[in-house]
Amino acid sequence: MSSITDALCANCGLCCDGSLLADVELADGKEANEMEALGLEVEDGDCVACVMPLPCTALNGTRCSIYAHRPQTCRTFECRLLQDAEAGRVSVEAAEKAVGTVRGIVDRVNELLAGMESDDPTLTLSERVGEAMASTASETISEALSAKFAEFETLVKDRFLGDE
């Protein structure tokens, strides 16, 4: 890891926790078998399009517990914020602040989702919010959740995913 990666990625985890992405594409059947041997779920066993669903069960806090053995897609993924920090378009301090801001929003969304009957932590954040919005009886929670998630989506698009 570079010092920028240490500062950002190891304290972020948004690409692994189901906040930014829905799954990780696996290179081939060998990689899928390796991930399954590590106890991770792999979808589509024939590996024409094998993926690991997110949130990743190897994520421990904001760090990967299988870092040395992570899939190739994980090894090469760089969010826009990391790319901008590495290129000097944004300072590491500003990037860390952006990570903190988005993590704070995710925490607030999770607080709003906590205790809802429809909340399933194995789903991505957007799936969890969608299910909660479809089933929640409280208009106040729905409005707060909708507003906070809209803020999240805007920041993610602008700072983390760009044109993806």
N, C-alpha and C positions, 0 to 999 in steps of 0.2 A: 504494500500500500504506500502511496505517496503521502506526504504530510497533509496535502489538501484532502485526499481521500480519507485519511485518518480523522481530520477535523470535521468533515461533512458526513460521509457515508456511515462511519461507525456510530454516529450520533443521530442518524436519521431513520433508516430502515423503511421508509415509505414505499420503496419499490418492492419490498418483500412482504409487507403486512396487509396487502390488499387495498391500500389506499390509492396508489397510482395505477397499478396494473391488475389484471384479472388472472393471469397465468404466466408461466415461464415455458417457452418452447424448448423442447429437448432436441439435441442434435440427431440422435438415432436410438436404435434399440439398446445398444450397449450402454449409452448414457442413462436411458430409462431404467435398465436393470440395475445400474449402479445406484441410482436414486432410490429405487425400491429396496435395495439391500441396506440402505441407510435408514429405512423406515419411513420414507416419504411417499405420499400418494402420487401415482402417475395415472393420468386418464388416457384412454384409447390405447389399449395394450398392443395393437398391431404396429404402432409407431409410424404410421403414415403421417400423422400429425400429433405425436405424443406431447403432452403438456403436463406440467405440475400446476395444480390449482393454487391460487393464493387466497388467503394468507398462507405463507409457508410455515409449516410446522417446525422447521429447523431454525426459525427466528427466535432468538432469546433476547427479549428486550428490543434493542435496536441492532443487535449483532447476530451474525450468522454462526450457528453452532457447527456447521459443516464447511466452514470457509475454505479450507484447503481442498475440499472435494466438491465444491459447488459446481453446478452445470456451466457449460461454456457461455450460454446466454447471460448468466449472472456475472461471469468473469468479464464480459465485454460491455455490459450495459453501463452507460453513463447518462444520467439525466442532464437536461439542459443546464441546470444550475451548476452541476459539477463541471460541465464543459466550459461554461462562462467563467467560473473561478479559475480553472486551469489555464484558460486563455488570457486571463487578466482583465476580462471585461467587467468583472465584479470582484470586489475584494473578498477574501476569505471571511472576514468579519461580517460583511453584508450577507454573504451566503449562509453563514451560521445563523444569522438573525432570521433570514427567510425560512430556514429549516425550523427554527424555534417557533416562528409564527404559525407555520402550517401544522407543526406537531401540536401546538396549543389549540388550533381549530379542530383538529382530529380528536383531541382529548375532549373538547366540548361536545362534538357530535356524538362521541361515545357515551358521554354523560347523559345526553338527551335520549340515546338509544337504550341505556341501561334499564333493565327491569321491564322493558316492553316484551310482551308475550311473543311477538314476531321476531325478536332479535336472535339471530343465529351467527355466532362469532366465526363460523367456518366460511361465511360468505364474504365477498369483497365489501368495502365500505359503501360503494354506490348501490350494491344489491341490498344491503342491510337498510340503507336509508329508503330505498324504493319500497321495500316491504313494509317498513314502519309507516311511511306516508300513506300507503294503501290501506293499512289496517288500524291506524291510531284513531282513538275516539276523542282525544283531547286536541281541540283546535289550537290552543296555546302552544302545546308541544310541537304540533305540526308546523306552525308558523315559525317558531324558533329554529326547528330542525331544518326547514326549507331554507331559511335565511342563512344559517351557518354553513349548510352544505353548498349553497350557491357561492358563498365567499371562498370556501375551500376549492371548488371547481375553477373559479377564476384565477386564484393564485397558482394552482397546479398547472393550468394551461399556460399561464404567462411565464412562470418561473421554472417549472420542472419538465414539462412535456413539449412545450413549444408547438410545432406544427404536426406532431404525431397524431 
